[in-house]
């Protein structure tokens, strides 16, 4: 039983880590978008923002469905701004 609990805790921590990575990817894409001047780069950053946002939304919803603690406090704000 202890191994199952440890595995579950690892999975939850991994999910929180993935949420942080997705948030960092969104931040990076927004930063790049703000600096871009070439139309192709602008399109690229828009694509990156959309992809990171969808991943972030999926991960947040997954964490909420597991009733996890440690979800970023600004998760709902970020989702509303992005989507």
PDB file of N, CA, C and O in Angstrom, chain B, residues numbered from 101:
ATOM      1  N   UNK B 101       0.817  -1.195   0.000  1.00  0.00           N
ATOM      2  CA  UNK B 101       0.000   0.000   0.000  1.00  0.00           C
ATOM      3  C   UNK B 101       0.860   1.258   0.000  1.00  0.00           C
ATOM      4  O   UNK B 101       0.510   2.256  -0.629  1.00  0.00           O
ATOM      5  N   UNK B 102       1.985   1.205   0.709  1.00  0.00           N
ATOM      6  CA  UNK B 102       2.862   2.373   0.782  1.00  0.00           C
ATOM      7  C   UNK B 102       3.416   2.718  -0.590  1.00  0.00           C
ATOM      8  O   UNK B 102       3.554   3.895  -0.924  1.00  0.00           O
ATOM      9  N   UNK B 103       3.737   1.702  -1.391  1.00  0.00           N
ATOM     10  CA  UNK B 103       4.280   1.945  -2.715  1.00  0.00           C
ATOM     11  C   UNK B 103       3.244   2.636  -3.598  1.00  0.00           C
ATOM     12  O   UNK B 103       3.600   3.517  -4.380  1.00  0.00           O
ATOM     13  N   UNK B 104       1.982   2.259  -3.492  1.00  0.00           N
ATOM     14  CA  UNK B 104       0.927   2.895  -4.274  1.00  0.00           C
ATOM     15  C   UNK B 104       0.787   4.360  -3.872  1.00  0.00           C
ATOM     16  O   UNK B 104       0.653   5.228  -4.735  1.00  0.00           O
ATOM     17  N   UNK B 105       0.816   4.639  -2.588  1.00  0.00           N
ATOM     18  CA  UNK B 105       0.711   6.009  -2.105  1.00  0.00           C
ATOM     19  C   UNK B 105       1.904   6.835  -2.578  1.00  0.00           C
ATOM     20  O   UNK B 105       1.739   7.974  -3.015  1.00  0.00           O
ATOM     21  N   UNK B 106       3.093   6.269  -2.492  1.00  0.00           N
ATOM     22  CA  UNK B 106       4.287   6.978  -2.951  1.00  0.00           C
ATOM     23  C   UNK B 106       4.209   7.254  -4.443  1.00  0.00           C
ATOM     24  O   UNK B 106       4.576   8.338  -4.896  1.00  0.00           O
ATOM     25  N   UNK B 107       3.733   6.279  -5.206  1.00  0.00           N
ATOM     26  CA  UNK B 107       3.590   6.446  -6.647  1.00  0.00           C
ATOM     27  C   UNK B 107       2.572   7.536  -6.963  1.00  0.00           C
ATOM     28  O   UNK B 107       2.784   8.345  -7.866  1.00  0.00           O
ATOM     29  N   UNK B 108       1.476   7.558  -6.226  1.00  0.00           N
ATOM     30  CA  UNK B 108       0.450   8.575  -6.431  1.00  0.00           C
ATOM     31  C   UNK B 108       1.001   9.956  -6.109  1.00  0.00           C
ATOM     32  O   UNK B 108       0.748  10.911  -6.845  1.00  0.00           O
ATOM     33  N   UNK B 109       1.747  10.073  -5.022  1.00  0.00           N
ATOM     34  CA  UNK B 109       2.355  11.351  -4.672  1.00  0.00           C
ATOM     35  C   UNK B 109       3.340  11.797  -5.740  1.00  0.00           C
ATOM     36  O   UNK B 109       3.415  12.984  -6.061  1.00  0.00           O
ATOM     37  N   UNK B 110       4.099  10.851  -6.295  1.00  0.00           N
ATOM     38  CA  UNK B 110       5.035  11.176  -7.364  1.00  0.00           C
ATOM     39  C   UNK B 110       4.277  11.671  -8.586  1.00  0.00           C
ATOM     40  O   UNK B 110       4.677  12.657  -9.206  1.00  0.00           O
ATOM     41  N   UNK B 111       3.187  10.999  -8.939  1.00  0.00           N
ATOM     42  CA  UNK B 111       2.387  11.405 -10.093  1.00  0.00           C
ATOM     43  C   UNK B 111       1.818  12.807  -9.899  1.00  0.00           C
ATOM     44  O   UNK B 111       1.793  13.604 -10.837  1.00  0.00           O
ATOM     45  N   UNK B 112       1.366  13.105  -8.696  1.00  0.00           N
ATOM     46  CA  UNK B 112       0.832  14.440  -8.429  1.00  0.00           C
ATOM     47  C   UNK B 112       1.930  15.488  -8.502  1.00  0.00           C
ATOM     48  O   UNK B 112       1.720  16.570  -9.050  1.00  0.00           O
ATOM     49  N   UNK B 113       3.087  15.181  -7.960  1.00  0.00           N
ATOM     50  CA  UNK B 113       4.206  16.125  -8.037  1.00  0.00           C
ATOM     51  C   UNK B 113       4.623  16.323  -9.486  1.00  0.00           C
ATOM     52  O   UNK B 113       4.933  17.440  -9.900  1.00  0.00           O
ATOM     53  N   UNK B 114       4.631  15.249 -10.250  1.00  0.00           N
ATOM     54  CA  UNK B 114       4.964  15.335 -11.664  1.00  0.00           C
ATOM     55  C   UNK B 114       3.955  16.224 -12.396  1.00  0.00           C
ATOM     56  O   UNK B 114       4.337  17.015 -13.257  1.00  0.00           O
ATOM     57  N   UNK B 115       2.684  16.096 -12.058  1.00  0.00           N
ATOM     58  CA  UNK B 115       1.654  16.926 -12.666  1.00  0.00           C
ATOM     59  C   UNK B 115       1.879  18.402 -12.327  1.00  0.00           C
ATOM     60  O   UNK B 115       1.750  19.267 -13.193  1.00  0.00           O
ATOM     61  N   UNK B 116       2.210  18.682 -11.085  1.00  0.00           N
ATOM     62  CA  UNK B 116       2.501  20.065 -10.693  1.00  0.00           C
ATOM     63  C   UNK B 116       3.721  20.601 -11.445  1.00  0.00           C
ATOM     64  O   UNK B 116       3.748  21.765 -11.845  1.00  0.00           O
ATOM     65  N   UNK B 117       4.720  19.752 -11.631  1.00  0.00           N
ATOM     66  CA  UNK B 117       5.905  20.156 -12.395  1.00  0.00           C
ATOM     67  C   UNK B 117       5.530  20.460 -13.849  1.00  0.00           C
ATOM     68  O   UNK B 117       6.016  21.431 -14.429  1.00  0.00           O
ATOM     69  N   UNK B 118       4.676  19.637 -14.426  1.00  0.00           N
ATOM     70  CA  UNK B 118       4.229  19.851 -15.806  1.00  0.00           C
ATOM     71  C   UNK B 118       3.426  21.148 -15.926  1.00  0.00           C
ATOM     72  O   UNK B 118       3.539  21.863 -16.922  1.00  0.00           O
ATOM     73  N   UNK B 119       2.621  21.445 -14.916  1.00  0.00           N
ATOM     74  CA  UNK B 119       1.870  22.707 -14.910  1.00  0.00           C
ATOM     75  C   UNK B 119       2.842  23.881 -14.920  1.00  0.00           C
ATOM     76  O   UNK B 119       2.644  24.852 -15.650  1.00  0.00           O
ATOM     77  N   UNK B 120       3.883  23.791 -14.114  1.00  0.00           N
ATOM     78  CA  UNK B 120       4.873  24.867 -14.073  1.00  0.00           C
ATOM     79  C   UNK B 120       5.585  25.003 -15.412  1.00  0.00           C
ATOM     80  O   UNK B 120       5.831  26.117 -15.876  1.00  0.00           O
ATOM     81  N   UNK B 121       5.916  23.880 -16.034  1.00  0.00           N
ATOM     82  CA  UNK B 121       6.571  23.933 -17.347  1.00  0.00           C
ATOM     83  C   UNK B 121       5.659  24.564 -18.398  1.00  0.00           C
ATOM     84  O   UNK B 121       6.112  25.352 -19.228  1.00  0.00           O
ATOM     85  N   UNK B 122       4.382  24.218 -18.358  1.00  0.00           N
ATOM     86  CA  UNK B 122       3.430  24.791 -19.313  1.00  0.00           C
ATOM     87  C   UNK B 122       3.280  26.292 -19.091  1.00  0.00           C
ATOM     88  O   UNK B 122       3.184  27.057 -20.051  1.00  0.00           O
ATOM     89  N   UNK B 123       3.260  26.710 -17.836  1.00  0.00           N
ATOM     90  CA  UNK B 123       3.170  28.134 -17.529  1.00  0.00           C
ATOM     91  C   UNK B 123       4.432  28.858 -18.027  1.00  0.00           C
ATOM     92  O   UNK B 123       4.345  29.952 -18.583  1.00  0.00           O
ATOM     93  N   UNK B 124       5.583  28.249 -17.827  1.00  0.00           N
ATOM     94  CA  UNK B 124       6.824  28.838 -18.325  1.00  0.00           C
ATOM     95  C   UNK B 124       6.828  28.931 -19.850  1.00  0.00           C
ATOM     96  O   UNK B 124       7.313  29.910 -20.417  1.00  0.00           O
ATOM     97  N   UNK B 125       6.287  27.913 -20.507  1.00  0.00           N
ATOM     98  CA  UNK B 125       6.214  27.926 -21.970  1.00  0.00           C
ATOM     99  C   UNK B 125       5.304  29.052 -22.454  1.00  0.00           C
ATOM    100  O   UNK B 125       5.610  29.715 -23.445  1.00  0.00           O
ATOM    101  N   UNK B 126       4.182  29.270 -21.757  1.00  0.00           N
ATOM    102  CA  UNK B 126       3.298  30.383 -22.110  1.00  0.00           C
ATOM    103  C   UNK B 126       4.011  31.713 -21.926  1.00  0.00           C
ATOM    104  O   UNK B 126       3.949  32.583 -22.796  1.00  0.00           O
ATOM    105  N   UNK B 127       4.682  31.870 -20.802  1.00  0.00           N
ATOM    106  CA  UNK B 127       5.405  33.116 -20.529  1.00  0.00           C
ATOM    107  C   UNK B 127       6.468  33.376 -21.595  1.00  0.00           C
ATOM    108  O   UNK B 127       6.618  34.501 -22.071  1.00  0.00           O
ATOM    109  N   UNK B 128       7.195  32.337 -21.961  1.00  0.00           N
ATOM    110  CA  UNK B 128       8.237  32.465 -22.968  1.00  0.00           C
ATOM    111  C   UNK B 128       7.642  32.834 -24.327  1.00  0.00           C
ATOM    112  O   UNK B 128       8.179  33.689 -25.032  1.00  0.00           O
ATOM    113  N   UNK B 129       6.538  32.191 -24.690  1.00  0.00           N
ATOM    114  CA  UNK B 129       5.895  32.480 -25.973  1.00  0.00           C
ATOM    115  C   UNK B 129       5.361  33.909 -26.007  1.00  0.00           C
ATOM    116  O   UNK B 129       5.493  34.594 -27.021  1.00  0.00           O
ATOM    117  N   UNK B 130       4.764  34.360 -24.915  1.00  0.00           N
ATOM    118  CA  UNK B 130       4.284  35.746 -24.858  1.00  0.00           C
ATOM    119  C   UNK B 130       5.443  36.728 -24.979  1.00  0.00           C
ATOM    120  O   UNK B 130       5.338  37.739 -25.674  1.00  0.00           O
ATOM    121  N   UNK B 131       6.531  36.431 -24.312  1.00  0.00           N
ATOM    122  CA  UNK B 131       7.698  37.299 -24.372  1.00  0.00           C
ATOM    123  C   UNK B 131       8.240  37.382 -25.806  1.00  0.00           C
ATOM    124  O   UNK B 131       8.556  38.464 -26.302  1.00  0.00           O
ATOM    125  N   UNK B 132       8.338  36.240 -26.446  1.00  0.00           N
ATOM    126  CA  UNK B 132       8.796  36.209 -27.830  1.00  0.00           C
ATOM    127  C   UNK B 132       7.855  36.948 -28.756  1.00  0.00           C
ATOM    128  O   UNK B 132       8.293  37.654 -29.664  1.00  0.00           O
ATOM    129  N   UNK B 133       6.571  36.788 -28.528  1.00  0.00           N
ATOM    130  CA  UNK B 133       5.563  37.469 -29.347  1.00  0.00           C
ATOM    131  C   UNK B 133       5.703  38.988 -29.232  1.00  0.00           C
ATOM    132  O   UNK B 133       5.606  39.709 -30.225  1.00  0.00           O
ATOM    133  N   UNK B 134       5.929  39.454 -28.017  1.00  0.00           N
ATOM    134  CA  UNK B 134       6.063  40.897 -27.798  1.00  0.00           C
ATOM    135  C   UNK B 134       7.297  41.475 -28.479  1.00  0.00           C
ATOM    136  O   UNK B 134       7.320  42.658 -28.819  1.00  0.00           O
ATOM    137  N   UNK B 135       8.318  40.654 -28.680  1.00  0.00           N
ATOM    138  CA  UNK B 135       9.559  41.116 -29.286  1.00  0.00           C
ATOM    139  C   UNK B 135       9.600  40.915 -30.803  1.00  0.00           C
ATOM    140  O   UNK B 135      10.413  41.529 -31.493  1.00  0.00           O
ATOM    141  N   UNK B 136       8.728  40.061 -31.311  1.00  0.00           N
ATOM    142  CA  UNK B 136       8.775  39.693 -32.728  1.00  0.00           C
ATOM    143  C   UNK B 136       8.325  40.847 -33.622  1.00  0.00           C
ATOM    144  O   UNK B 136       7.398  41.587 -33.293  1.00  0.00           O
ATOM    145  N   UNK B 137       9.003  40.979 -34.758  1.00  0.00           N
ATOM    146  CA  UNK B 137       8.629  41.995 -35.742  1.00  0.00           C
ATOM    147  C   UNK B 137       8.350  41.381 -37.114  1.00  0.00           C
ATOM    148  O   UNK B 137       7.655  41.978 -37.935  1.00  0.00           O
ATOM    149  N   UNK B 138       8.885  40.205 -37.354  1.00  0.00           N
ATOM    150  CA  UNK B 138       8.679  39.525 -38.643  1.00  0.00           C
ATOM    151  C   UNK B 138       7.352  38.766 -38.621  1.00  0.00           C
ATOM    152  O   UNK B 138       7.053  38.089 -37.637  1.00  0.00           O
ATOM    153  N   UNK B 139       6.554  38.864 -39.682  1.00  0.00           N
ATOM    154  CA  UNK B 139       5.256  38.184 -39.715  1.00  0.00           C
ATOM    155  C   UNK B 139       5.331  36.678 -39.459  1.00  0.00           C
ATOM    156  O   UNK B 139       4.468  36.126 -38.776  1.00  0.00           O
ATOM    157  N   UNK B 140       6.340  36.016 -39.993  1.00  0.00           N
ATOM    158  CA  UNK B 140       6.466  34.574 -39.774  1.00  0.00           C
ATOM    159  C   UNK B 140       6.736  34.256 -38.306  1.00  0.00           C
ATOM    160  O   UNK B 140       6.208  33.279 -37.775  1.00  0.00           O
ATOM    161  N   UNK B 141       7.542  35.065 -37.659  1.00  0.00           N
ATOM    162  CA  UNK B 141       7.807  34.852 -36.228  1.00  0.00           C
ATOM    163  C   UNK B 141       6.567  35.140 -35.392  1.00  0.00           C
ATOM    164  O   UNK B 141       6.288  34.435 -34.422  1.00  0.00           O
ATOM    165  N   UNK B 142       5.834  36.162 -35.764  1.00  0.00           N
ATOM    166  CA  UNK B 142       4.592  36.477 -35.047  1.00  0.00           C
ATOM    167  C   UNK B 142       3.641  35.285 -35.128  1.00  0.00           C
ATOM    168  O   UNK B 142       3.057  34.879 -34.123  1.00  0.00           O
ATOM    169  N   UNK B 143       3.489  34.726 -36.334  1.00  0.00           N
ATOM    170  CA  UNK B 143       2.631  33.547 -36.505  1.00  0.00           C
ATOM    171  C   UNK B 143       3.126  32.381 -35.659  1.00  0.00           C
ATOM    172  O   UNK B 143       2.332  31.666 -35.046  1.00  0.00           O
ATOM    173  N   UNK B 144       4.429  32.195 -35.630  1.00  0.00           N
ATOM    174  CA  UNK B 144       5.028  31.116 -34.848  1.00  0.00           C
ATOM    175  C   UNK B 144       4.712  31.278 -33.363  1.00  0.00           C
ATOM    176  O   UNK B 144       4.328  30.314 -32.700  1.00  0.00           O
ATOM    177  N   UNK B 145       4.870  32.485 -32.846  1.00  0.00           N
ATOM    178  CA  UNK B 145       4.605  32.713 -31.429  1.00  0.00           C
ATOM    179  C   UNK B 145       3.123  32.578 -31.101  1.00  0.00           C
ATOM    180  O   UNK B 145       2.770  32.121 -30.014  1.00  0.00           O
ATOM    181  N   UNK B 146       2.260  32.970 -32.023  1.00  0.00           N
ATOM    182  CA  UNK B 146       0.822  32.765 -31.799  1.00  0.00           C
ATOM    183  C   UNK B 146       0.530  31.275 -31.681  1.00  0.00           C
ATOM    184  O   UNK B 146      -0.228  30.853 -30.807  1.00  0.00           O
ATOM    185  N   UNK B 147       1.126  30.489 -32.553  1.00  0.00           N
ATOM    186  CA  UNK B 147       0.963  29.036 -32.499  1.00  0.00           C
ATOM    187  C   UNK B 147       1.475  28.497 -31.166  1.00  0.00           C
ATOM    188  O   UNK B 147       0.822  27.666 -30.534  1.00  0.00           O
ATOM    189  N   UNK B 148       2.642  28.970 -30.743  1.00  0.00           N
ATOM    190  CA  UNK B 148       3.229  28.501 -29.485  1.00  0.00           C
ATOM    191  C   UNK B 148       2.351  28.883 -28.287  1.00  0.00           C
ATOM    192  O   UNK B 148       2.183  28.088 -27.362  1.00  0.00           O
ATOM    193  N   UNK B 149       1.794  30.092 -28.305  1.00  0.00           N
ATOM    194  CA  UNK B 149       0.912  30.532 -27.222  1.00  0.00           C
ATOM    195  C   UNK B 149      -0.319  29.641 -27.159  1.00  0.00           C
ATOM    196  O   UNK B 149      -0.713  29.192 -26.083  1.00  0.00           O
ATOM    197  N   UNK B 150      -0.922  29.386 -28.311  1.00  0.00           N
ATOM    198  CA  UNK B 150      -2.116  28.534 -28.339  1.00  0.00           C
ATOM    199  C   UNK B 150      -1.819  27.120 -27.844  1.00  0.00           C
ATOM    200  O   UNK B 150      -2.588  26.555 -27.065  1.00  0.00           O
ATOM    201  N   UNK B 151      -0.713  26.558 -28.294  1.00  0.00           N
ATOM    202  CA  UNK B 151      -0.355  25.201 -27.882  1.00  0.00           C
ATOM    203  C   UNK B 151      -0.089  25.130 -26.381  1.00  0.00           C
ATOM    204  O   UNK B 151      -0.593  24.234 -25.704  1.00  0.00           O
ATOM    205  N   UNK B 152       0.694  26.062 -25.862  1.00  0.00           N
ATOM    206  CA  UNK B 152       1.017  26.065 -24.433  1.00  0.00           C
ATOM    207  C   UNK B 152      -0.235  26.307 -23.592  1.00  0.00           C
ATOM    208  O   UNK B 152      -0.396  25.718 -22.523  1.00  0.00           O
ATOM    209  N   UNK B 153      -1.114  27.172 -24.077  1.00  0.00           N
ATOM    210  CA  UNK B 153      -2.351  27.469 -23.339  1.00  0.00           C
ATOM    211  C   UNK B 153      -3.257  26.251 -23.246  1.00  0.00           C
ATOM    212  O   UNK B 153      -3.832  25.974 -22.193  1.00  0.00           O
ATOM    213  N   UNK B 154      -3.381  25.533 -24.339  1.00  0.00           N
ATOM    214  CA  UNK B 154      -4.221  24.329 -24.332  1.00  0.00           C
ATOM    215  C   UNK B 154      -3.640  23.267 -23.404  1.00  0.00           C
ATOM    216  O   UNK B 154      -4.378  22.599 -22.680  1.00  0.00           O
ATOM    217  N   UNK B 155      -2.336  23.115 -23.427  1.00  0.00           N
ATOM    218  CA  UNK B 155      -1.688  22.152 -22.528  1.00  0.00           C
ATOM    219  C   UNK B 155      -1.882  22.566 -21.076  1.00  0.00           C
ATOM    220  O   UNK B 155      -2.196  21.735 -20.224  1.00  0.00           O
ATOM    221  N   UNK B 156      -1.698  23.839 -20.799  1.00  0.00           N
ATOM    222  CA  UNK B 156      -1.873  24.359 -19.444  1.00  0.00           C
ATOM    223  C   UNK B 156      -3.310  24.119 -18.971  1.00  0.00           C
ATOM    224  O   UNK B 156      -3.534  23.668 -17.848  1.00  0.00           O
ATOM    225  N   UNK B 157      -4.264  24.419 -19.826  1.00  0.00           N
ATOM    226  CA  UNK B 157      -5.678  24.214 -19.468  1.00  0.00           C
ATOM    227  C   UNK B 157      -5.940  22.742 -19.159  1.00  0.00           C
ATOM    228  O   UNK B 157      -6.583  22.418 -18.161  1.00  0.00           O
ATOM    229  N   UNK B 158      -5.445  21.863 -20.009  1.00  0.00           N
ATOM    230  CA  UNK B 158      -5.628  20.428 -19.795  1.00  0.00           C
ATOM    231  C   UNK B 158      -5.051  19.991 -18.454  1.00  0.00           C
ATOM    232  O   UNK B 158      -5.695  19.261 -17.700  1.00  0.00           O
ATOM    233  N   UNK B 159      -3.837  20.439 -18.163  1.00  0.00           N
ATOM    234  CA  UNK B 159      -3.174  20.040 -16.919  1.00  0.00           C
ATOM    235  C   UNK B 159      -3.893  20.588 -15.688  1.00  0.00           C
ATOM    236  O   UNK B 159      -4.028  19.882 -14.688  1.00  0.00           O
ATOM    237  N   UNK B 160      -4.354  21.831 -15.748  1.00  0.00           N
ATOM    238  CA  UNK B 160      -5.093  22.421 -14.623  1.00  0.00           C
ATOM    239  C   UNK B 160      -6.387  21.660 -14.389  1.00  0.00           C
ATOM    240  O   UNK B 160      -6.726  21.344 -13.249  1.00  0.00           O
ATOM    241  N   UNK B 161      -7.113  21.364 -15.463  1.00  0.00           N
ATOM    242  CA  UNK B 161      -8.358  20.610 -15.316  1.00  0.00           C
ATOM    243  C   UNK B 161      -8.093  19.221 -14.749  1.00  0.00           C
ATOM    244  O   UNK B 161      -8.872  18.717 -13.940  1.00  0.00           O
ATOM    245  N   UNK B 162      -7.007  18.611 -15.169  1.00  0.00           N
ATOM    246  CA  UNK B 162      -6.627  17.291 -14.640  1.00  0.00           C
ATOM    247  C   UNK B 162      -6.336  17.386 -13.144  1.00  0.00           C
ATOM    248  O   UNK B 162      -6.798  16.550 -12.366  1.00  0.00           O
ATOM    249  N   UNK B 163      -5.585  18.384 -12.747  1.00  0.00           N
ATOM    250  CA  UNK B 163      -5.260  18.565 -11.327  1.00  0.00           C
ATOM    251  C   UNK B 163      -6.526  18.834 -10.512  1.00  0.00           C
ATOM    252  O   UNK B 163      -6.673  18.313  -9.407  1.00  0.00           O
ATOM    253  N   UNK B 164      -7.422  19.630 -11.044  1.00  0.00           N
ATOM    254  CA  UNK B 164      -8.668  19.922 -10.331  1.00  0.00           C
ATOM    255  C   UNK B 164      -9.527  18.666 -10.195  1.00  0.00           C
ATOM    256  O   UNK B 164     -10.175  18.459  -9.169  1.00  0.00           O
ATOM    257  N   UNK B 165      -9.531  17.835 -11.228  1.00  0.00           N
ATOM    258  CA  UNK B 165     -10.330  16.606 -11.169  1.00  0.00           C
ATOM    259  C   UNK B 165      -9.791  15.645 -10.110  1.00  0.00           C
ATOM    260  O   UNK B 165     -10.530  14.801  -9.602  1.00  0.00           O
ATOM    261  N   UNK B 166      -8.509  15.771  -9.777  1.00  0.00           N
ATOM    262  CA  UNK B 166      -7.895  14.948  -8.735  1.00  0.00           C
ATOM    263  C   UNK B 166      -7.954  15.620  -7.365  1.00  0.00           C
ATOM    264  O   UNK B 166      -7.422  15.103  -6.384  1.00  0.00           O
ATOM    265  N   UNK B 167      -8.615  16.790  -7.314  1.00  0.00           N
ATOM    266  CA  UNK B 167      -8.714  17.568  -6.069  1.00  0.00           C
ATOM    267  C   UNK B 167      -7.338  17.832  -5.468  1.00  0.00           C
ATOM    268  O   UNK B 167      -7.133  17.701  -4.261  1.00  0.00           O
ATOM    269  N   UNK B 168      -6.417  18.198  -6.321  1.00  0.00           N
ATOM    270  CA  UNK B 168      -5.045  18.413  -5.876  1.00  0.00           C
ATOM    271  C   UNK B 168      -4.876  19.768  -5.223  1.00  0.00           C
ATOM    272  O   UNK B 168      -5.528  20.750  -5.578  1.00  0.00           O
ATOM    273  N   UNK B 169      -3.983  19.782  -4.263  1.00  0.00           N
ATOM    274  CA  UNK B 169      -3.552  21.037  -3.665  1.00  0.00           C
ATOM    275  C   UNK B 169      -2.259  21.435  -4.338  1.00  0.00           C
ATOM    276  O   UNK B 169      -1.553  20.587  -4.883  1.00  0.00           O
ATOM    277  N   UNK B 170      -1.944  22.709  -4.307  1.00  0.00           N
ATOM    278  CA  UNK B 170      -0.712  23.178  -4.912  1.00  0.00           C
ATOM    279  C   UNK B 170      -0.882  23.696  -6.318  1.00  0.00           C
ATOM    280  O   UNK B 170       0.099  24.051  -6.973  1.00  0.00           O
ATOM    281  N   UNK B 171      -2.137  23.746  -6.802  1.00  0.00           N
ATOM    282  CA  UNK B 171      -2.391  24.322  -8.114  1.00  0.00           C
ATOM    283  C   UNK B 171      -2.111  25.818  -8.005  1.00  0.00           C
ATOM    284  O   UNK B 171      -2.508  26.444  -7.022  1.00  0.00           O
ATOM    285  N   UNK B 172      -1.439  26.400  -8.987  1.00  0.00           N
ATOM    286  CA  UNK B 172      -1.148  27.831  -8.904  1.00  0.00           C
ATOM    287  C   UNK B 172      -2.404  28.650  -8.616  1.00  0.00           C
ATOM    288  O   UNK B 172      -3.454  28.438  -9.222  1.00  0.00           O
ATOM    289  N   UNK B 173      -2.275  29.583  -7.683  1.00  0.00           N
ATOM    290  CA  UNK B 173      -3.426  30.391  -7.269  1.00  0.00           C
ATOM    291  C   UNK B 173      -3.988  31.206  -8.424  1.00  0.00           C
ATOM    292  O   UNK B 173      -5.187  31.482  -8.468  1.00  0.00           O
ATOM    293  N   UNK B 174      -3.129  31.589  -9.352  1.00  0.00           N
ATOM    294  CA  UNK B 174      -3.588  32.409 -10.466  1.00  0.00           C
ATOM    295  C   UNK B 174      -3.995  31.584 -11.689  1.00  0.00           C
ATOM    296  O   UNK B 174      -4.126  32.131 -12.783  1.00  0.00           O
ATOM    297  N   UNK B 175      -4.195  30.286 -11.517  1.00  0.00           N
ATOM    298  CA  UNK B 175      -4.512  29.406 -12.644  1.00  0.00           C
ATOM    299  C   UNK B 175      -5.786  29.843 -13.353  1.00  0.00           C
ATOM    300  O   UNK B 175      -5.811  29.925 -14.581  1.00  0.00           O
ATOM    301  N   UNK B 176      -6.844  30.126 -12.599  1.00  0.00           N
ATOM    302  CA  UNK B 176      -8.099  30.533 -13.230  1.00  0.00           C
ATOM    303  C   UNK B 176      -7.949  31.871 -13.938  1.00  0.00           C
ATOM    304  O   UNK B 176      -8.511  32.070 -15.015  1.00  0.00           O
ATOM    305  N   UNK B 177      -7.204  32.777 -13.350  1.00  0.00           N
ATOM    306  CA  UNK B 177      -6.978  34.084 -13.976  1.00  0.00           C
ATOM    307  C   UNK B 177      -6.224  33.899 -15.286  1.00  0.00           C
ATOM    308  O   UNK B 177      -6.590  34.481 -16.307  1.00  0.00           O
ATOM    309  N   UNK B 178      -5.177  33.092 -15.254  1.00  0.00           N
ATOM    310  CA  UNK B 178      -4.398  32.844 -16.466  1.00  0.00           C
ATOM    311  C   UNK B 178      -5.259  32.200 -17.557  1.00  0.00           C
ATOM    312  O   UNK B 178      -5.166  32.573 -18.727  1.00  0.00           O
ATOM    313  N   UNK B 179      -6.088  31.243 -17.175  1.00  0.00           N
ATOM    314  CA  UNK B 179      -6.929  30.586 -18.158  1.00  0.00           C
ATOM    315  C   UNK B 179      -7.930  31.550 -18.772  1.00  0.00           C
ATOM    316  O   UNK B 179      -8.182  31.499 -19.976  1.00  0.00           O
ATOM    317  N   UNK B 180      -8.502  32.424 -17.961  1.00  0.00           N
ATOM    318  CA  UNK B 180      -9.470  33.390 -18.472  1.00  0.00           C
ATOM    319  C   UNK B 180      -8.810  34.412 -19.401  1.00  0.00           C
ATOM    320  O   UNK B 180      -9.421  34.842 -20.378  1.00  0.00           O
ATOM    321  N   UNK B 181      -7.578  34.799 -19.106  1.00  0.00           N
ATOM    322  CA  UNK B 181      -6.863  35.739 -19.954  1.00  0.00           C
ATOM    323  C   UNK B 181      -6.481  35.116 -21.285  1.00  0.00           C
ATOM    324  O   UNK B 181      -6.542  35.762 -22.331  1.00  0.00           O
ATOM    325  N   UNK B 182      -6.093  33.867 -21.231  1.00  0.00           N
ATOM    326  CA  UNK B 182      -5.573  33.189 -22.418  1.00  0.00           C
ATOM    327  C   UNK B 182      -6.695  32.730 -23.330  1.00  0.00           C
ATOM    328  O   UNK B 182      -6.617  32.893 -24.548  1.00  0.00           O
ATOM    329  N   UNK B 183      -7.726  32.161 -22.753  1.00  0.00           N
ATOM    330  CA  UNK B 183      -8.777  31.549 -23.584  1.00  0.00           C
ATOM    331  C   UNK B 183      -9.986  32.404 -23.738  1.00  0.00           C
ATOM    332  O   UNK B 183     -10.940  32.010 -24.409  1.00  0.00           O
TER     333      UNK B 183
END
